[in-house]
Amino acid sequence: METKIIDWTARRKDFPILDQQVHGRPLIYFDNAATSQKPRAVIDALVHYYEHDNANVHRGIHELSNRATAGFEAARTRSAKFINARSAEEIIFTRGTTEGINLVASSWGSKNLKAGDVILLTEMEHHSNLVPWQMLAQHTGARLVYVPVTGDEGLLDLSKLDSLLTKQVKLFAMVHISNSLGTVNPVADLCARARKLGITTLVDGAQSAGHMPVDVQAIGCDFFVFSGHKICGPTGIGVLWGRQELLDAMPPYQGGGEMILSVEYQKTEFKKAPHRFEAGTPDISGPIGLHAAMDYLDAIGRENIWKHDLELANYAYEKLAGLKNIRLFGPKPVVAQASRLFDSNLQLAGGTPALQRAGLVSFLLNDVHAHDVVTLADQAGVALRGGHHCTQPLMHRLGVESTARASFYFYNTKAEVDRFVEVVKEIQKFFGQ
Ligand SMILES: Cc1ncc(COP(=O)(O)O)c(C=O)c1O
């Protein structure tokens, strides 16, 4: 993986949406953890598909259907390469991270969990990696146990891990990068510890897949999930990766067309993975747009993207930390000392991985509701997010209702961070701080 000089200004110009004014001010889009913007290459791929190749997949024997099928399956192969899966058969297309986790909970979970078993999660999980397990626990009698978070600094308290990894734990599901705190969890290490005890692992890669190099084999997890819309692809498409042997042993998630070998009135024989898990007409343009997004990101290089986002986040963190009456969440910036940011296994190198912050900053101004911060920032053209970020239990754990969050991507600039910090200062002044 070579580090090359990237023309970030040119990359920014690939995103037509960024060139606009909001409330009379130039748009500063800092809501990338919620969804990313789409480059021209992805928009063009979608338009090309609908103008030239649109047809249903797998069923037709005509030219358009063959083309649509080829595009759809090529996206599967591309997705396998994107996360270094062993084969395209291990890639299941879903609507996104949420559906991927629900699929595993429903299919793997109902087959493998029983009363008394434990599902281990962390206190910083997104509702997508919490509610499906609660639902599963309710109908199997399994219990949920959480790895604690240390506090505002947002690290996992790993001193508790050995005592939490009991014989009853059947699944350990963890977020790779927290969308509320920006914490990067040492997932390879956590999965290795779980694996030694025969515990199945799932990594929620919603915030990592488009921001850093990801190698599921090096992470050593059993399932990995992410969403297309957060990595420059379209909404409505995501990827669930699972180890072949696990997928082959899992029952279908939904029944219908496309997932069968043969159907009789009383019984059905199902296809193997991945098609067993893709009932009905799938999102076809989604994978085609996702393919273009993956090509686009990897042409820049995800290590370069990581470096860029991290620089912005560290810069923003330090500037905000210099203000009075502000509370910052997530790990303090620690710049990797190593000459390479990622080691040969694509895990963060140089320093404790858990101390590495990803490209977002969560904060609260004293006595100002996060929604007020976001509303006033919007008036200044700055798109932030305020709320519980779908991590309500974490917010309660930290003793807050919500935070304001600025999340960065490679098309954002230092000048935008400067302007954002000015806007935060103006908001403080508005509230007499
Ligand atoms: C860490 C994390 N997990 C899961 C999700 C859910 O993703 P989606 O809504 O695309 O399914 C998100 C979305 O914000 C997220 O940040």
The ligand as a Gaussian input file, in Angstrom:
#p B3LYP/6-31G(d) Opt

LIG

0 1
 C      -21.794000       2.272000      13.944000
 C      -23.047000       2.152000      13.143000
 N      -23.669000       0.974000      13.064000
 C      -24.777000       0.807000      12.347000
 C      -25.347000       1.848000      11.668000
 C      -26.594000       1.619000      10.879000
 O      -26.365000       1.801000       9.522000
 P      -27.562000       1.775000       8.480000
 O      -28.587000       2.754000       8.999000
 O      -26.954000       2.189000       7.195000
 O      -28.106000       0.391000       8.458000
 C      -24.757000       3.109000      11.732000
 C      -25.369000       4.266000      11.061000
 O      -25.184000       5.397000      11.461000
 C      -23.561000       3.258000      12.469000
 O      -22.946000       4.435000      12.568000

